[in-house]
Amino acid sequence: MTSQLEEARRQILAVVREFVEKEVVPVASQHDEDDTYPADLVDMMAEMGLFGLTIPEEYGGLGLDYTTYALVFEELSKGWLSITGPIGTHSILSHALTKHGTEAQKAEWLPGLATGKLRAGLALSEPGGGSDVAGMETTAVRDGEEYVVNGNKLFITNGRHGNVFFLLAKTDTSIEPAHRGITGFIAEKGPGFTAGRDLNKLGYRGIDTTELVFQDFRVSADRVIGGEEGKGFYQVMDALETGRINIAARAVGVAQAAFDAAIDYSQRRVTFGKPIAERQAIQFMLAEMATKIHAARLLTRDAANKKDSGERIDLEAGMAKLYASEMCAEVTLDAMRIHGGYGYVKDLPLERYYRDAPLMIIGEGTNEMQKIIIARSLLKKYAV
Ligand SMILES: Cc1cc2nc3c(=O)[nH]c(=O)nc-3n(C[C@H](O)[C@H](O)[C@H](O)COP(=O)(O)OP(=O)(O)OC[C@H]3O[C@@H](n4cnc5c(N)ncnc54)[C@H](O)[C@@H]3O)c2cc1C
C-alpha cells in the first residue's frame, strides 16, 4: 500500500468515526423506533464523499480501494446498520459502471454518483424470487432506439429515495441458459417507473425498502450497461462481490458494537456479590464472541484485499459473507444474554443489533446460495 493511500484511508476513517459518534449514535434508536428516513445523515455522508468512495478520482470520486470500503462499512455499522444502506446499494451501480460501462456512460453517470447528487439502487429481486435470478419475469423489449420495460421488483433498498437504478431485465426470454437473456440497464425514475409500496421490516429500519413498478417504462438503448445485451447477469454477479464484502463488513461492525457493550456491561453488573465478568460462563461467551469477530474481520479483509488485486473473489467474498453474517446473529444474541432483561428492552441498542443481524444472512444472496457458490468454486479449484 502506498503511503498516500494509507493517509487517505486514515483520514476517511477518522472522519467516519467522528460522524458515527457525534451524529449517528445519538439518533439511531429513535429513527429505528419511528422507522424514519435519516435524510440529514445521508446528506452528511454525501458531503463526506462516501457515495463516491471507490469511484475513480477522474470522475469525482475518492478513488479508494475495497479494503478501505470494508473498513468504512464496519465503522458505520458500529453506530447503526441502516446508515450503510443508501451507500451500499449505491456502490453496486457505481462498481458496475466503473468496471463494465462504456466511456460515454462513465462520463455521464459517475460524476453525479460520486457526489451523491444521484442516489442509486439495485433493481434485481422480484416478488417471484430473489435467488433464482435467471427466473426473473421483468422484460425489456426493443422498440427502435428504446426498450420498453414491464415488470415488478421487490425488496429494493433506496427504492423511494433513490433516483437511478441498476435494472436487470430480460431482453431475450427464449435463450438457454436463461441468464444469458438478462441485460443490465441504467434506469432513472420517470414516467412508467415508480416506487410501489414500502415494506415494514424487522430491522434495518429507517431505510426505505420498496417495490418498484415498471409499466411500459421507456429506457434509451444507450443506457444498456456496456452497450451490449445479455451481459447483465455477469455484470451483477461481479458487482455483488463488492456487495458481499460490504455485507460481511457490516456484520463485523454490528457484532463489534454488541461485543463492546457486553464486555463493558459484564464488568459493571454485579450478581451474588461479584461482577458477572468474573463468572466463567460469561468469560467463555466473551472469549468466543471476540474470536469469532476477529475471524470474520480477517475473512472480510482477505476478500477485500483480493478484490483490490483485481481477482474474481466468488469464493472469498462468499466465505466472508457467510461466516460474518452467521457470526453476527450469534454474537448479538450472546450480547443480549449477557445483558439479561436489559438486553431485551429498548432502553439499550442490544435488541436493535439482534433485529438487524438477520439482514446480513438474507441480503446480497442468502447464505444457502453462498454455500452453493462456495462449493462450486471449490470444486472448480480442486477439480480432479
Ligand atoms: C431488507 C432487504 C433489502 C434488500 N435489498 C435489495 C435490493 O436493494 N435489491 C435487490 O435486488 N434485492 C434486495 N433484497 C432482496 C434479497 O436479495 C432477497 O430477499 C434474497 O436474494 C432472497 O430472495 P427471496 O427473498 O426471493 O428468497 P427465495 O429466493 O425465494 O429463497 C427462499 C429460501 O429458499 C432458499 N433457496 C432458494 N433457492 C435455493 C436453492 N437452489 N438451494 C437451496 N436453498 C435455496 C433460500 O436460501 C431461502 O432460504 C433485499 C432484501 C431485504 C430483506
The ligand as a Gaussian input file, in Angstrom:
#p B3LYP/6-31G(d) Opt

LIG

0 1
 C      -34.105000      -5.570000       3.767000
 C      -33.815000      -6.132000       2.432000
 C      -33.203000      -5.354000       1.471000
 C      -32.978000      -5.867000       0.194000
 N      -32.453000      -5.033000      -0.764000
 C      -32.401000      -5.466000      -2.045000
 C      -32.024000      -4.585000      -3.095000
 O      -31.679000      -3.417000      -2.867000
 N      -32.061000      -5.023000      -4.374000
 C      -32.442000      -6.314000      -4.687000
 O      -32.457000      -6.627000      -5.859000
 N      -32.791000      -7.177000      -3.710000
 C      -32.790000      -6.785000      -2.409000
 N      -33.168000      -7.642000      -1.407000
 C      -33.629000      -8.994000      -1.778000
 C      -32.713000     -10.103000      -1.340000
 O      -31.544000     -10.096000      -2.104000
 C      -33.532000     -11.399000      -1.492000
 O      -34.517000     -11.388000      -0.477000
 C      -32.691000     -12.620000      -1.414000
 O      -31.845000     -12.717000      -2.527000
 C      -33.541000     -13.894000      -1.331000
 O      -34.538000     -13.915000      -2.297000
 P      -36.055000     -14.262000      -1.891000
 O      -36.405000     -13.380000      -0.758000
 O      -36.882000     -14.212000      -3.098000
 O      -35.970000     -15.731000      -1.325000
 P      -36.024000     -17.065000      -2.209000
 O      -35.084000     -16.961000      -3.340000
 O      -37.442000     -17.379000      -2.505000
 O      -35.476000     -18.130000      -1.158000
 C      -36.270000     -18.648000      -0.098000
 C      -35.432000     -19.657000       0.682000
 O      -35.060000     -20.745000      -0.164000
 C      -33.639000     -20.864000      -0.198000
 N      -33.256000     -21.284000      -1.540000
 C      -33.623000     -20.725000      -2.718000
 N      -33.069000     -21.385000      -3.735000
 C      -32.333000     -22.393000      -3.215000
 C      -31.503000     -23.426000      -3.747000
 N      -31.299000     -23.559000      -5.044000
 N      -30.898000     -24.286000      -2.888000
 C      -31.063000     -24.143000      -1.559000
 N      -31.829000     -23.188000      -0.981000
 C      -32.448000     -22.322000      -1.805000
 C      -33.109000     -19.500000       0.167000
 O      -31.784000     -19.576000       0.666000
 C      -34.118000     -19.079000       1.208000
 O      -33.783000     -19.697000       2.431000
 C      -33.343000      -7.192000      -0.100000
 C      -33.913000      -7.999000       0.881000
 C      -34.146000      -7.485000       2.125000
 C      -34.801000      -8.361000       3.165000

